[in-house]
Amino acid sequence: MLANWRTAPLDPKLRAALGFLEKLTLAPTEVRPADLAPLRAAGVSDEAVEDAIQACVLFNIYDRLADAMKWYLPGADGYTASGRSLMKRGYRL
């Protein structure tokens, strides 16, 4: 999936969400109500769309802050370990 989400074996809902989020990230001023059509066609709920948008916004903010403030970020191994941990325990406060 990391190499190419468009050709990876993904759930259609996730693929539709990733396409929408890519546009939201790269061309936010071009996002229109019609851009939700693929998500609706894949069966993505309004709640799931809102959750995806909120997660996308937060990651984009964190990314920009990290770049601007030169925060330390782990390498690929650190992210892999973090991802494994999140898969086991999920996102919890």
KAGINOR-V439238 format. One record per backbone hydrogen bond with DSSP energy under -1.0 kcal/mol. NH is the residue of the N-H (numbers start at 1). CO is the residue of the C=O. If there is no record, write none. Layout:
NH|CO + NH|CO
This chain:
8|4 + 10|8 + 15|11 + 16|12 + 17|13 + 18|14 + 19|15 + 20|16 + 21|17 + 22|18 + 23|19 + 24|20 + 25|21 + 26|22 + 27|23 + 30|27 + 31|28 + 35|32 + 36|33 + 37|34 + 40|36 + 41|37 + 42|38 + 43|40 + 44|39 + 49|45 + 50|46 + 51|47 + 52|48 + 53|49 + 54|50 + 55|51 + 56|52 + 57|53 + 58|54 + 59|55 + 60|56 + 61|57 + 62|58 + 63|59 + 64|60 + 65|61 + 66|62 + 67|63 + 68|64 + 69|65 + 71|66 + 79|75 + 80|76 + 81|77 + 82|78 + 83|79 + 84|80 + 85|81 + 86|82 + 87|83 + 88|84 + 89|85 + 90|86
